[in-house]
Amino acid sequence: MKKFRDALAQLPADHRQAFLLNRFDGLSHMEIAQFMGISDKTVQRYIAKAFDHCLSCLEF
């Protein structure tokens, strides 16, 4: 779990927020876009980059 928290801490704040709102709070891309004041496409990009980053940090 520490590796995951460390990976999250390394992310830019906006990427981390979008990722957490989606994966842990269950918000849709559209809901996150409205909440953050950005486009749906940007939310998709942030979440994908955050997911890829966390996955690469957790690989052995």
Backbone as a ProteinNet text record, in pm:
[ID]
protein_1_A
[PRIMARY]
MKKFRDALAQLPADHRQAFLLNRFDGLSHMEIAQFMGISDKTVQRYIAKAFDHCLSCLEF
[TERTIARY]
81.9	0	86.3	201.8	290.8	337.5	367.7	410.9	301.3	175.9	64.4	49.2	56.5	47.2	161.6	281.9	396.5	375.5	321.1	294.1	192.2	86.9	-13.2	48.8	136.3	200	287.9	338.5	425.3	347.4	217.8	135.8	110.6	92.4	46	-90.1	-119.1	-240.4	-368	-375.2	-497	-516.4	-406.7	-414.7	-460.4	-401	-435.1	-582.2	-629.3	-767.5	-864.7	-839.9	-928.1	-929.1	-811.2	-799.9	-877.1	-857.7	-923.5	-1074.6	-1118.4	-1261.9	-1327.3	-1255.7	-1310	-1303.6	-1186.1	-1165.8	-1219.6	-1216.6	-1255.9	-1390.6	-1424.7	-1553.5	-1659.8	-1617.7	-1711.8	-1773.2	-1712.7	-1765.8	-1733.4	-1823.5	-1802.4	-1705.5	-1656.6	-1566.6	-1636	-1762.7	-1837.7	-1856.1	-1885.4	-1901.9	-1771	-1661.4	-1530.4	-1496.7	-1525	-1498.9	-1573.7	-1699.2	-1778.4	-1724.3	-1689.2	-1637.9	-1505.3	-1417	-1283.5	-1277.9	-1382.8	-1385.1	-1294.1	-1285.5	-1202.6	-1286.5	-1232.4	-1307.5	-1307	-1405.3	-1415.6	-1292	-1242.7	-1123.8	-1001.2	-988.7	-877	-886.4	-1006.3	-1025.4	-980	-1020.3	-979.9	-827.9	-763.9	-617.4	-551.1	-601	-545.6	-556.1	-672.7	-694.7	-605.1	-595.3	-510.9	-364.3	-316	-176.7	-153	-248.4	-234.9	-233.5	-322.1	-328.5	-197.8	-148.8	-22.6	92.8	98.3	205.1	200.9	82.2	68.9	103.7	57.7	87.5	237.8	304.6	449.6	525.4	476	540.1	517.6	411.2	378.3	433.4	482.5	539.8	668.9	687.8	808.4	916.2
-119.9	0	126.4	120.9	237	274	175	203.7	277.7	236	301.4	445.7	468.3	605.2	691.1	634.1	707.6	742.7	646.8	671.7	784.5	781.8	888.8	1023.8	1025.8	1150.3	1210.5	1128.1	1175.2	1239.1	1216	1267.5	1417.5	1487.2	1625.6	1627.3	1731.4	1739.3	1716.3	1772.4	1756.9	1613.2	1545.5	1405	1318.8	1343.2	1267.2	1288.2	1412.5	1441.2	1370	1378.4	1312.6	1161.8	1104.6	959.9	916.6	987.4	950.5	971	1078.3	1100.9	990.4	940.1	834.9	698.1	660.9	524.6	501.9	603.5	583.5	647	757.3	821.3	781.4	716	664	766.6	884.4	986.5	952	988.7	967.5	1073.1	1050.7	1147.7	1283	1279.6	1404	1477.1	1404	1467.2	1530.1	1459.6	1512.3	1636.3	1630.5	1745.3	1868.7	1851.3	1964.5	2014.6	1923.3	1960.5	2035.5	1988	2046.9	2162.2	2179.1	2286.8	2261.6	2135.3	2096.5	2009.1	1975.7	1894.9	1746.9	1676.5	1532.2	1460.7	1505.4	1444.9	1463.5	1579.1	1603.9	1512	1493	1400.2	1261.1	1216.5	1083.4	1072.3	1175.2	1175.7	1173.6	1255	1258.2	1121.3	1060	930.5	824.1	823.2	724.4	740.5	864.2	888	849.6	881.1	845.3	694.1	626.3	480.6	418.2	464.2	411.7	436.4	554	586.1	494.3	479.4	393.6	249.1	202.9	65.2	44.5	138.9	123.7	127.9	204	209.4	82.2	11.2	-109.1	-236.8	-228.4	-346.4	-387	-514.8	-568	-597
0	0	0	63.2	66.6	-74.1	-156.8	-293.8	-370	-347.7	-415.8	-368.4	-237.9	-185	-236.9	-243.4	-296.6	-443.8	-520.1	-661.9	-677.5	-595.7	-600.7	-566.7	-468.8	-425.3	-534.9	-623.9	-731.7	-846.6	-851.9	-961.4	-946.2	-1058.4	-1048.9	-978.5	-905.5	-824.1	-905.6	-1025.6	-1105.9	-1153.7	-1189.2	-1229.7	-1111.9	-996.8	-875.9	-840	-844.6	-810	-904.1	-1033.4	-1130.4	-1108.9	-1087.9	-1066.6	-942.2	-831.1	-705.1	-713.8	-776.5	-791.4	-873.5	-972	-1056.4	-988.8	-942.1	-891.6	-750.8	-666.1	-527.4	-492.9	-561.5	-535	-636.3	-744.8	-842.7	-935.6	-947.1	-1036.3	-1181.6	-1270	-1413	-1465.8	-1585.7	-1648	-1663.3	-1700.6	-1719.5	-1586.3	-1480.7	-1349.2	-1302.6	-1325.3	-1286.9	-1369.2	-1497.9	-1585.5	-1537.1	-1502	-1452.8	-1319.5	-1230.8	-1098.5	-1108.5	-1197.7	-1210	-1309.8	-1389.2	-1487.5	-1606.7	-1646.9	-1762.2	-1854.3	-1970.2	-2065.4	-2025.9	-2077.4	-2055.9	-2109.5	-2222.7	-2284.6	-2194.7	-2132.3	-2041.1	-1920	-1868.7	-1756.6	-1796.3	-1913.1	-1961.4	-1967.1	-2017.9	-2029.6	-1891.7	-1798.8	-1663	-1596	-1605.9	-1541.2	-1603.7	-1734.6	-1802.5	-1762.5	-1759.3	-1720.7	-1574.8	-1487.7	-1345.9	-1329.3	-1399	-1391.6	-1440	-1553.4	-1608.5	-1512.5	-1453.7	-1360.1	-1238	-1179.4	-1060.5	-1094.1	-1207.9	-1249.2	-1265.3	-1327.8	-1349	-1215.2	-1119	-987.4	-907.4	-934.9	-859.3	-922.3	-1044.6	-1110	-1040.5	-1035.2	-969.1	-1067.4
[MASK]
++++++++++++++++++++++++++++++++++++++++++++++++++++++++++++

